[in-house]
């Protein structure tokens, strides 16, 4: 295709992405080095018969005028990045010096909000991705063995956890595990502890969120593997059978190698999706026990006063995280492309 | 013929696999069925500390409303809290987002599929990075400019933002789809004297619908399921269903009207049920399109 027609065909899409994805990244970068204006203080001298006293008050008019004139705020450089709510360089340095051993340092660091959010996000991604893929694989094997008639309805119900709005899916589970919900009461009865509440403790909350994650993302793995299973070369299976390979050997030596390329693709998509985990934390009302990077930004933005600069700094750090996470893929794609030419 | 060789599974394996599948189906379907059933009960039944069978027998529902099922939750949400307004907004946002992103996406995807130059590859690579970014990171970049430009709070703003966030995925999907349409088709049209755009319009558009419908389904899901963008960029009156539901959690839970939220959850899920029922084949093929081809 000629450059000229490529340009015109691409223009609407490229423009949308430039204005609403690329420009906001720049906007976030700029915002993250500005802090809100401090209030303008004025000194008022009030005189009475006993003499004059000076008092300081907030000059509301001047403050709002300044804020209107320069909505970005004042330039502070990297100050927001290094403050306690983000990279917390000072606190980390102190913790490093005082910590007894690596475990102690780690627990001190994850008590800081940003590192806490980071550790949850990474744990979630690292646990949910492989678990969902494995579970999805077994479901696919199972459905593949079903008679044709039953496959359709099975696939229908299996798709639901993935298709349904994340906020809604998480809420449905949240209500069931509520201490008055059907699963919550069930657990209390099984464990014989009527005060048990999954919402009350941090480890329980993490486990619950991860279970939700696996529940909602294994259908994707299932569908991809199920489609992959339809394309397994039947003649290889036949000849393996003739050679006397057992069922396990067939699965292990023919089916699984056939599915490996799908697994890398799927892991990539799932890592991207899990890294942005957000809605379940809102649904589970879990901010006190677990924050992800996304929910951390959301909390800054949805408070009474929007902490734009703080949210912007976290966003920049998150975007850097995404690029680091993606870098192996980017490098590989880049190399593959180079080889093709 | 092949069945004769060795297709009979041993009994223990059959039992194991089928019980695993039944367990999974319970996990996948039960929460939805339970919530749909419970949305027609009163709170004391749906959240019953004393006896979970209350939700089935509806003791409190009969005591409070005199009927076995009650639609109080739906009435409260849709009429009293004006959930219908949110439903209308969702309809507008979703339809507009799907139409615009498919228009942009087909043009762009076609160009990317037919261009052999290096920049086409770069566009796709950048789109992949954009695809991986959490939408909420972008939202924090929108807020201040939108406030300053007086764009915040309106439906068109959210629509165009959702279109943009949708583009990377749409481009990837449609590019791989257009690559499967033989190049000779539009090239022969151009040999016959069509311009590139005429070839696209006369030859490609008539054959592109299966791919466009599949991509459209996923655009629909993205716009319909979005929370980050619509919650932060719409004002109270323009809220779509999902942020409206999140609002119920903050305010009505304290008033003891958690059933409003339960009924809106069911209302949001119902259209998705219907969607999956009708388009199951397309959804499955769309999910696997990128994967199976590699």
Interface residues (C-beta under 8 A of the other chain):
Chain A: X1 X2 X3 X5 X6 X8 X9 X10 X12 X13 X14 X16 X17 X19 X20 X21 X23 X24 X25 X26 X27 X28 X31 X71 X72 X135 X138 X139 X141 X142 X143 X145 X146 X152 X154 X155 X156 X157 X158 X159 X160 X161 X163 X164 X165 X166 X167 X168 X169 X171 X172 X173 X175 X176 X178 X179 X180 X181 X182 X185 X186 X215 X219 X220 X223 X224 X226 X227 X228 X231 X234 X238 X241 X242 X247 X261 X262 X265 X266 X272 X275 X276 X278 X279 X282 X283 X285 X293 X294 X297 X298 X300 X301 X302 X306 X308 X311 X312 X314 X315 X318 X319 X322 X323 X325 X326 X329 X330 X333 X334 X337
Chain B: X2 X5 X6 X9 X13 X17 X18 X20 X21 X24 X25 X27 X28 X29 X31 X32 X34 X35 X46 X47 X48 X49 X52 X55 X103 X104 X105 X107 X108 X110 X111 X112 X114 X115 X116 X117 X120 X121 X123 X125 X127 X128 X129 X130 X131 X132 X133 X134 X135 X136 X137 X138 X139 X140 X141 X142 X143 X144 X145 X147 X148 X160 X161 X163 X164 X165 X167 X168 X170 X171 X196 X197 X200 X221 X224 X225 X227 X228 X231 X232 X242 X245 X246 X249 X261 X262 X265 X268 X269 X272 X273 X275 X276 X277 X280 X283 X284 X285 X287 X288 X290 X291 X292 X294
